[in-house]
Amino acid sequence: MSEEADYVLGSERQELERLEDQSRALEPATRQHLGASGIGAGMRVLDLGTGIGDVAFLVSELVGPTGHVVGIDQSPPALAYADERRQTHNIGNVRFVEGDVRSWRDREAFDAVVGRLILFYVPNEAVEIIRHHAEALRPGGVVLMMDFDAGAARAEPPVPLVTETVDRILAAFRNAGADPVVGARLDRILARAGLRDVRTARAPAYLEHEGAVGPRFLAGIARALLPVMERTDVAAAEEVGIDTLEDRLRSDLLAAGAVFLPPTLVGAFGHR
């Protein structure tokens, strides 16, 4: 696996702010998956690849003041930003730790392990990662993973610029060693890792054609992936036209009266 595939989009401030936008869009689906998994008051929960902390913060609401959330990530800038936000919102039942999801282990067992958009970047090690953390669960503990089936992203009716941009994004992710459709096989990954009673749910979102969320979402990812696109011959910078891409996407969606369907956030959970 290439070093890029760990997190190909980087940890610059612009990328961290993009992640905030993305998290807002994913929050309803994430809440739905968290609720279905049975995570509740008093539980001790591990958040894999916590990034800027959004999933950890949602879990902290579910576990309440008697519960605790540990978020791990290998990016110091992301963790610093996450803790800055934690302090701003005075969230006392979350702590962030620098660590690699492939090997990190705490001394105390967890009641649940969650992760959103993490297996996307380590597809060849997904089963081993889940098995590793499932071993640290108390008996009956739950693992919930949420990841994209990015192959579902499209405009309806089709918009050529949207199709072209999505295709370039998918190609760039694959060239960097990521799997943009890993969400489609989360149930098999959890089952192969030895979890019982695995269940899957899909939570698509629909973004209105008048809004700015869809164009900003696509253009933001394309901007972060532009170096990969150029380096792996997916597209040259002048072909992408990144500085005007968001405006052109919005204009074309409006002209077509189209809705942008973002990647489907698939959730799968099972028990130790």
C-alpha positions in Angstrom: 0.0 0.0 0.0 1.3 3.4 -0.9 2.0 6.0 1.8 -0.6 8.2 0.0 -3.4 5.7 0.6 -3.1 6.3 4.4 -4.9 9.6 3.8 -4.4 10.9 0.3 -6.2 14.2 0.8 -3.7 15.5 3.3 -4.0 17.5 6.5 -3.7 21.1 5.4 -6.0 23.7 7.0 -8.1 23.9 3.8 -8.6 20.1 3.9 -9.6 20.2 7.5 -12.2 22.8 6.8 -13.4 20.8 3.8 -13.9 17.9 6.3 -16.1 20.1 8.4 -18.3 20.7 5.5 -18.4 17.0 4.6 -19.2 16.1 8.2 -22.2 18.4 8.3 -23.5 16.7 5.1 -22.9 13.3 6.6 -24.3 13.9 10.1 -27.9 12.7 9.5 -26.7 9.4 8.0 -24.1 9.0 10.7 -26.6 9.5 13.4 -28.9 6.9 11.8 -26.1 4.3 11.7 -25.0 5.1 15.3 -28.5 4.7 16.5 -29.0 1.4 14.8 -25.8 0.0 16.3 -27.0 0.2 19.9 -24.3 2.5 21.2 -25.7 4.1 24.4 -25.2 5.6 27.8 -22.1 4.7 29.8 -20.3 2.9 27.0 -16.6 3.2 26.3 -16.1 3.7 22.6 -13.1 3.9 20.3 -13.3 6.1 17.1 -10.9 4.9 14.5 -9.3 7.5 12.2 -11.1 10.2 14.1 -9.7 13.1 12.0 -11.2 16.4 13.2 -13.4 14.5 15.7 -16.9 14.8 14.3 -17.9 11.1 14.8 -16.3 11.2 18.3 -18.5 14.2 19.2 -21.7 12.5 18.0 -20.8 9.3 19.9 -20.1 11.5 23.0 -23.7 12.6 23.0 -24.9 8.9 23.0 -22.6 7.7 25.8 -23.3 10.7 27.9 -21.3 11.9 31.0 -20.9 8.4 32.3 -19.3 7.2 29.0 -16.1 7.9 27.3 -14.8 8.2 23.7 -11.2 7.8 22.6 -10.5 9.1 19.1 -7.3 7.9 17.4 -5.6 9.3 14.3 -2.1 9.4 12.8 -2.3 13.1 11.8 -1.1 15.6 14.5 -2.6 18.6 12.7 -6.0 16.9 12.5 -5.8 15.9 16.2 -4.8 19.4 17.2 -7.8 20.8 15.3 -10.1 18.2 16.8 -9.0 19.1 20.4 -9.3 22.8 19.6 -13.0 22.1 18.7 -13.5 19.9 21.7 -12.3 22.6 24.1 -14.4 25.2 22.3 -17.6 23.1 22.8 -16.5 22.1 26.3 -16.8 18.4 25.6 -15.4 16.5 28.6 -15.9 12.9 27.7 -13.7 12.7 24.6 -9.9 12.5 24.4 -7.7 12.3 21.3 -4.6 10.1 20.9 -2.1 9.9 18.1 -1.9 6.3 16.8 -2.0 4.1 13.8 -5.4 2.2 13.3 -3.4 -0.9 12.2 -1.6 -1.4 15.5 -2.9 0.9 18.3 -4.2 -0.8 21.4 -5.4 0.6 24.7 -4.9 -1.1 28.1 -8.6 -1.0 28.8 -11.3 -2.8 26.8 -14.0 -1.0 24.8 -17.7 -1.6 24.5 -17.8 -0.4 20.9 -15.5 0.5 18.0 -16.7 2.9 15.3 -15.1 4.3 12.2 -16.2 6.5 9.3 -14.4 6.7 6.0 -11.3 4.9 7.3 -11.3 1.5 5.5 -11.7 3.6 2.3 -7.9 4.4 2.6 -6.7 1.0 3.8 -8.7 -1.5 1.7 -6.1 -4.2 1.6 -5.8 -4.2 5.4 -9.5 -3.8 6.3 -10.1 -7.3 7.6 -7.0 -7.3 9.7 -7.8 -3.8 11.2 -11.3 -4.8 12.2 -10.1 -8.1 13.7 -7.4 -6.3 15.6 -9.8 -3.9 17.3 -12.6 -6.5 17.8 -10.1 -8.4 19.9 -10.0 -5.4 22.3 -13.8 -5.4 22.8 -15.6 -6.7 25.8 -17.7 -9.9 25.0 -20.8 -8.8 23.0 -19.2 -5.5 22.1 -20.1 -3.9 18.7 -18.0 -2.7 15.7 -19.7 -0.2 13.5 -18.0 0.9 10.3 -19.3 3.5 7.9 -17.8 4.1 4.5 -18.6 5.4 1.0 -19.9 3.6 -2.0 -18.7 6.5 -4.1 -19.8 4.7 -7.3 -23.3 5.9 -6.5 -22.3 9.6 -6.9 -24.0 11.2 -9.9 -26.3 13.9 -11.2 -29.9 13.1 -12.1 -30.6 13.8 -14.8 -27.0 13.3 -15.9 -24.7 16.4 -16.2 -21.5 15.8 -18.2 -19.3 17.9 -16.0 -20.5 16.1 -12.9 -19.9 12.7 -14.6 -16.4 13.7 -15.7 -15.5 15.1 -12.3 -16.7 12.0 -10.4 -14.8 9.7 -12.8 -11.6 11.6 -12.3 -12.0 11.5 -8.5 -12.6 7.8 -8.5 -9.6 7.2 -10.8 -7.4 9.3 -8.6 -8.4 7.5 -5.4 -7.8 4.1 -7.0 -4.4 5.3 -8.3 -3.4 6.3 -4.8 -4.3 2.8 -3.4 -7.7 3.7 -1.9 -11.0 1.9 -2.6 -13.8 4.4 -3.3 -16.5 1.7 -3.3 -15.4 -0.2 -0.2 -18.7 0.6 1.4 -20.4 -1.8 -0.9 -18.7 -4.7 0.8 -18.5 -3.7 4.4 -20.7 -6.6 5.5 -18.2 -9.1 4.0 -15.3 -7.3 5.7 -16.9 -7.5 9.1 -17.9 -11.1 8.7 -14.4 -12.1 7.5 -13.0 -10.4 10.6 -15.1 -12.8 12.7 -18.0 -10.6 13.8 -21.4 -12.1 14.4 -24.9 -11.0 13.3 -23.6 -8.5 10.8 -26.2 -6.0 9.5 -25.9 -3.4 6.8 -27.8 -0.2 6.0 -27.4 2.4 3.3 -28.1 6.1 4.0 -28.0 8.2 0.8 -28.5 11.9 0.8 -30.0 14.1 -1.9 -28.7 17.6 -2.4 -31.0 20.2 -3.9 -30.0 21.6 -7.3 -30.3 25.2 -6.0 -27.8 24.5 -3.2 -24.0 24.9 -3.1 -23.2 21.8 -1.2 -22.9 19.4 -4.1 -20.6 21.6 -6.2 -18.5 22.5 -3.2 -18.3 18.8 -2.2 -17.1 17.7 -5.6 -14.7 20.6 -6.3 -13.2 20.3 -2.8 -12.3 16.7 -3.3 -11.0 17.4 -6.8 -8.8 20.2 -5.5 -7.3 17.9 -2.9 -6.7 15.2 -5.4 -5.4 17.4 -8.2 -1.7 16.5 -7.5 -2.6 12.8 -7.8 -4.6 13.4 -11.0 -1.6 15.1 -12.6 1.0 12.6 -11.3 -1.0 9.6 -12.5 -2.2 11.0 -15.8 -5.8 11.2 -14.9 -6.1 14.8 -15.9 -3.9 17.9 -16.3 -4.5 20.9 -14.2 -5.7 23.0 -17.2 -8.2 20.3 -18.0 -9.7 20.3 -14.5 -9.8 24.1 -14.2 -9.9 23.8 -10.5 -10.3 27.5 -9.8 -13.6 27.7 -11.7 -14.8 24.1 -11.2 -17.2 24.7 -8.4 -18.9 27.6 -10.2 -19.1 25.6 -13.5 -20.6 22.6 -11.6 -23.2 24.7 -10.0 -24.1 26.5 -13.2 -24.5 23.2 -15.1 -26.6 21.6 -12.4 -28.9 24.6 -12.4 -29.1 24.7 -16.1 -30.1 21.0 -16.2 -32.5 21.3 -13.2 -30.5 18.4 -11.8 -30.0 17.0 -8.3 -26.6 15.8 -7.2 -26.6 12.4 -5.5 -23.5 12.2 -3.3 -21.7 8.9 -2.4 -23.9 6.6 -0.4 -22.7 6.3 3.2 -23.0 2.6 4.0 -23.0 1.4 7.6 -22.4 -2.2 8.8 -22.2 -3.4 12.4 -21.6 -6.8 14.1 -20.8 -8.1 17.5 -17.8 -9.9 19.0 
